[in-house]
Amino acid sequence: MRLSLSFALRFHYLAVPSTPLGATLAMDNNHHHHNRRTTNSSVESDPRSWNQGFTPWDLGRPTPIILHLHDTGSLPMGRALVPGCGTGYDVVVMACPGRYVVGLDISEEGIKKAKQMSCPSPKADYFTFLKEDFSSWRPTDMFDLIF
């Protein structure tokens, strides 16, 4: 089922598996929420944060649950959108011949870093990065997955 951004965003909460991966995901989730609580939300949406090197929400690697879902073949194929993609780790992981991924970020510096990080990727034909404000961006196509 394809979703139009103008109609709905659907979020699904996944149960964390009771495996070593589950423990890692739980720890990462707690760490992520701690960083979110201590980070001013206006700073998170301020593109200057990238210029100042203040990006505590950037894990510096793909999100563990995305890696898990990708590795288990659980991500739907089609078009995917990653708003606030930052350095683009999740975009590159999700990209494949059956899934085209659009990474969106408000920060020119963030998009620049994402493009630099991903340029040697053999998956480069399956993703793109756009400098856009998610709250005002109007896509021309629908997406099968939004993360």
N, C-alpha and C positions, 0 to 999 in steps of 0.2 A: 504494500500500500504506500503510495507516495503522499507526502504531506506538503502543503503549501505553507510557507512561513506566515503568510497573511491570515491563515486560519488557525493553525495550532502548532505548538511544539509539544512533543510527547517525551516524557522522561520516564525511564524504567529503572527501578532500584533492583539491583541484583543481590541475591544472597551471597555472602562471602563464604567460599568453600572452607570446610574444616580440614585443610591441608597446610603444608608449609607455605604454599602460595597464599592461602587464606590468611595466615598469620602475617605475612608480608603486606598483603593488601590492607588488613586492619591497621597495622602500624603506620603505613603510608597514609591511610585515610585519617587517622588521628593526628599525624604530623601535619597533614594538609589543612585540617580544620583548625589546628592551633595557629598556623601561619595566617589563615584567613581571619581569625579573631583578632590577631595582633596587628593586622595590616589595615590601614584606613581604606575603605572602599573607594573613596574619591581618588586615592593614589593609584589603585588598581586600574581605574579607567582613564588615567592621565598618561598620554603617550610620552610625556617627558620623563616618566619613571624609567623607561628604557635608556634614555639618554644619560640619566644620572646613575645608571647601573643598579637601581633599586628594584629588583624583581623577585621578591621572596616567594611568589606563587609559581615561579618557573622551576620545575623539578630538575632540569638539566638532562632529562632523559624521557622516554615515552611513559605515559601513565600506566602503571602496572595492570590495571583492569583492561585497558585497551590491548596490551600485549597478550594477556590471557585470552581475551575474546578473539583476537586475531589468530593466535596459535591453535585455538580449538575450532576455528571455522564458524564462530557464532555471530560474526558481524554480517549484516545483510549486504548484498551486492547492490550496485547501482551508483547513485550520486550521494556523496557524503559532504557534510559541512562541519567545520570545526571553527566556531566563532571564538575569538580571543586565542588564536592558535599560538601566539608567541613565537618561540624558536622553531616550531613546526614539527617536533618529534612525533606527535600523534598523527599528523597528516601523512608523513612519510611511511610510518608503520602500517596505516590503514590502506594506503594506495596499492593497487594491483590491477591487472588487466580487466577484471570484472567490476572494479570500484574506482570511480574518479572522485578525488577529494579536493575540496576547495577550502583553503585555510584563510581565515579572515582575521585581521588585527587592525586596531586603530593606530598603532605605532609604526611609523616609517622605519625606525631603527629595529623594531621587532621583526618586521617583514624582511628587512635587509639581512638580518642574522639568519632568518629562516631560509632565505634563498641561498646564502653562502653555505649553510650547513647541508642543504639538500642538493646542491648542484651536481655533486658527483654520483648521486643515486641512480642506479639503473631503472628505478621506478619513475623517473622524471616526467615521462609522458602521461602519467596517471594522476598528477596533482598540479595545483597552481596556488599561488599566494596572492591575496588582494589586500591593499591597504584601504580599509573601509571601516566605518563606524557601524557596528551590528545593529544599533538601535535605529538607525536611519537608512540603512542599506536595503534596497529593494531588488531581490534576485529576479532574474528572468526565467529561471528554471526551478523545478521542485526538487526536493531532496528525499532520499530514502532513509537517511540516517543523519542525525544531528547530535554531535557530542560536544 
